[in-house]
Amino acid sequence: MRTQESYPLDVEAIREQFPILDRKVGGDLETPGEGPDDTVPLVYLDNAATSHTPEPVVDAICDYYRGYNSNVHRGIHHLSQEASVAYERAHDRVAEFIGASGREEVVFTKNTTESMNLVAYAWGLAELGPGDSVILTEMEHHASLVTWQQIAKKTGAEVRYIRVDDDGSLDMDHARDLIDESTKMVSVVHVSNTLGTINPVSELADMAHEVGAYAFVDGAQSVPTRPVDVGDIDADFFAFSGHKMCGPTGIGILYGKEHLLEEMEPYLYGGEMIRSVTYEDSTWEDLPWKFEAGTPPIAQGIALHAAVDYLDDLGMENVQAHEDLLTEYAYDRLTAFDDVTVYGPPGDERGGLVAFNLDSVHAHDLSSILNDYGVAIRAGDHCTQPLHDKLGAAASARASFYVYNTREEVDALVDAVDEARQLFA
């Protein structure tokens, strides 16, 4: 049986689009892939941090710089017009991909964190005050937790946290208790980047709306891995990043319902986002440009368009099925070790990652050993330090999967973990 026949996706064909996966590692960091010590095949399992970029997306970046590199919305000349059209179409394509009503609801930022900050500062500083509450979860990424924590300090609002149960799921009864008439914003992660928990964001959005609050969903780990429709979720705001979904670094996406973005004041000021300026006052450009001050991420936006096309061609249902298959396989293999602790829900109820610890071995040491075998994972608190404190773990090792990964690579991970077990036995 050929490899791809056992997967929802044609993995062999996909891997041909990612030349980096053929790399050998292990040598001098100053001469990557060139030295005689670069002999270990790369097994890349750090996709929750950053996915790799396929050739069509790289081509889109190169085509822009080689063919029509120019600033957007500023020039009458041909190159500027070409770039402007391509950049605007990228907004249209992303809107279509996530179920937004149009480009007016899609703001390009530099990452998910900036998207969070945009809403927190542009909306939160104006709307929050003493007596108000913002509801988060105990599994929030620092991009959400730290941002709302600091906004609360500035405004006098209170931050409350929905408990995480022992199985890694949210305590929804606790959520119902916390979300009350004082609540102005419910900001929750869709798929936990540590536990892999898939949160019931639509239900949480309903709870928020019942008390007149808004719902903000952190989709950094969901949009790259599964079909997402912001309309079905009924999120008021939704954020994610291009670099986790086959796109380039340096571009994030903020979805916001059009009427809310219209009501909000800009977060950044300067060129591009203005309609008119006098010495006394200024007025703002139409959406979404009102929130894209200065020269925007033009090449990144155009390349993001290509990344969305690439994922759509694969089919997001197939992307999710492939991740589910690998994640359940990895979960089952790792939990077979009696000295390995895997955090979060069962393997068939989680997103495409597995965070774990090997008894008596710090996650950083484990990651270093795995690196000797060419297995690239992440080790640390994954920007969820309070959650790790709750778990009683200083750090954890995290393997995360994407469309080009295989069962054989999961086996390589498990074999390397077993080698570490023997080393520290």
MOVEN-V115220 format. One line per field, one symbol per residue. phi: phi as a letter, one per 30 degrees, with the letter a starting at -180 (. if undefined). burial: I if it has 9 or more other ideal C-beta (glycine too) atoms within 8 Angstrom, else O. A space follows every 50 residues. Layout:
phi=???
burial=???
This chain:
phi=.deddcbdcddddddddbeddddcbjcdddbeicddddbcddccbbddda ddcdeddeddddddddcbeadcibcdddddddddddddddddddeddcid dlddcbcdbcadeddddeddddcdddccaejdbccccdcddeecdddded ddddcidcccbddcdddjcdddddeddddbdddcbccbddbddcdidcdd ddddddddddcicccccdceccedbadbbddddiddbababddcbicddi bbbccbeeddddddddcbbkdicccbbbdcabbcdddddeccdidddded ddddedddedddddjdddeddddeddddddedddddddcccccjdedcbb ddabcabceibdedddddddddciccbcbkchhbdddddddibdabcbcb bbdcdbedddddedddddddeddcd
burial=OOIIOOIOIOIIOIIOOIOOIOIIIIIOOOOIOOOOOIOIOIIIIIIIOO IIIIOIIIIIIOIIOOOIIIIIOOOOOOIIIIIIOIIIIIIIIIIOIIII OIIIIIIIIOIIIIIIIIIIIIIIIOOIOOOIIIIIIIIIIIIIIOIIIO IIOOIIIOIIIIOIOOOIOIIOOIIOOIIOOOIIIIIIIIIIIIIIIIIO IIOIIIIIIOIOIIIIIIIIIIIIIIOIOIOOIIIIIIIIIIIIIIIIOI IIIIIIOIOIIOOIOIOOOOOIIIOOOOOOOIOOOOIIIIIIIIOIIIII IIIIIIIIIIIIOIOIOIIIIIIIIIIIIIIIIIIOIOOIOIIIIOIOOI IIIIIIIIOOIOIIOIIOIIIIIIIIIIIOIIOIOOIIOOOOIOIIIIII IIIIIIOOIIIIIIIIIIIIIOOOO
